[in-house]
Amino acid sequence: MSIVQLHDALVKFTAHIRLFNVLEIFMPKAILTLSSKNYGAWALRGWLMAKLVRLDFIEKVISPDDPSMRAEMLLLSASMQVPSLDHEGVHVWDTLAMGEYLNEVKPKAGLLPADRAARSHCRAICGEMHSGFSALRASLPMNIKAHFPGFKIWSRAQTDIDRIVVIWQECLAQYGGPYLFGKKPGLADAMFAPVVTRFRTYDVKLDHACQAYSDAIMALPDMQEWVTSALAEPDEIDELDAEF
């Protein structure tokens, strides 16, 4: 190889390296796997967490027609594998685990409260949302497109609603609102965001403070983006569209 050929080869190699570096800058480093935006309560939680910390990600949406996805949304699956996050070689699939992971990789975003006592309180109510309220999930499934005025609520679901209202009231009184732990939305708000949509869908009446909180969540630009996508979704799951 001559000096001229070697020079040309080095120039081309350098150009390729520069192009790779530019592409690396603009390519998202995370993939968030989601289910339906109309029905997917857990998907909304994971997606909103990622948005709140301003993680750069692309969405991989699994159709509700997928058998395993349908089983999860109908509460027939042994565990929830969606949403899941792939980021820098790490795969996380549990929503609470995703929240803790995002808090680690984006600590300045403040997904969890800075104060230790408030942080413990946040984790406690997020855990309660994660593992509890089964009657609410079963009888008031998330369905952003739907609206059922005067919906008759089963007594066990009403017990879940009453407990959620107490959680919201306590947090808003203790931390001053407009979000559960103060002036900016965080992990707890992401965990309860699907409940806010359920209360709107099924016409659940709330006191002034809880209604103002619900309105604040729905007014978030990220929530408006999610709702717009949910309304545009063509897929329907008949079992979740029935008024019962």
Secondary structure by P-SEA (a helix, b strand, c coil): ccaaaaaaaaaaaaaaaaaaaaaaaacccbbbbbccccccaaaaaaaaaaaaacccccccccccccaaaaaaaacccccccccbbbccccccccaaaaaaaaaaaccccccccccaaaaaaaaaaaaaaaccaaaaaaacccccccccccccccaaaaaaaaaaaaaaaaaaaaccccccccccccaaaaaaaaaaaaaaaacccccaaaaaaaaaaaacaaaaaaaaaaaacccccccccccc
